[in-house]
Amino acid sequence: MTRRRTRTALIAASAATALLLTACGGSDNGDASDDIPGVDETTEEPGGPEDEPEDNPADEGREGRPDIDFGGEFEHIHESSDETDPELMDVILDVQGFQDAVAEGIASHDNERPALSYYIAGPARTATLTLLDNVTEQGISSIGTARYFNYGATLVGDGAATFSFCRDFSEVATIDFETKEVVEEADSDANPTLYAGRAEQNDDGVWQTVEYNLTQDAQECQ
């Protein structure tokens, strides 16, 4: 496995989780694949954020990818699979870019950041912009450490793939965007959330996330 660290600010804790589920069309019924064709074909052995793989920023500096600035308030750790298929690895790295793009929008309160349209398209982009509008209206952001693990991807057709990963936000606190004061402490007992979705490759070769759902307390993330 490899682990990639980036600096970001990402929404967290129970109230923010509810916001994510509402804004992104997520499901908490334990089946995130209902509306995403092929998503249940993803195969990845369960893992966890307790794994300590060697740091290896495999995707940093990939040509043409937009710079993402998180403001230094948050540590974003991606633990990727040891996938050897180059195309599937590209899917995983661009899905990580999707999460980083959302986080940058939350950190900056700027819906025009280039990464948002670079990594996200279709219904996923609409949901993401709604989420960011809600975050801006509430005047919040986050600090702490978020971990992403158990990445998996499967090709399901020409230029299409499904993906899944787990997000651990148990060390993330919600802050006031202007004052930087903590308004909700991190929930150390929070279970990781399962993301499952679909990515499509655009004409520039970027795997853009077009659909995704969230499932709380999923077995894949335990």
Disulfide bonds with the S-S distance in Angstrom:
Cys166-Cys221 2.04
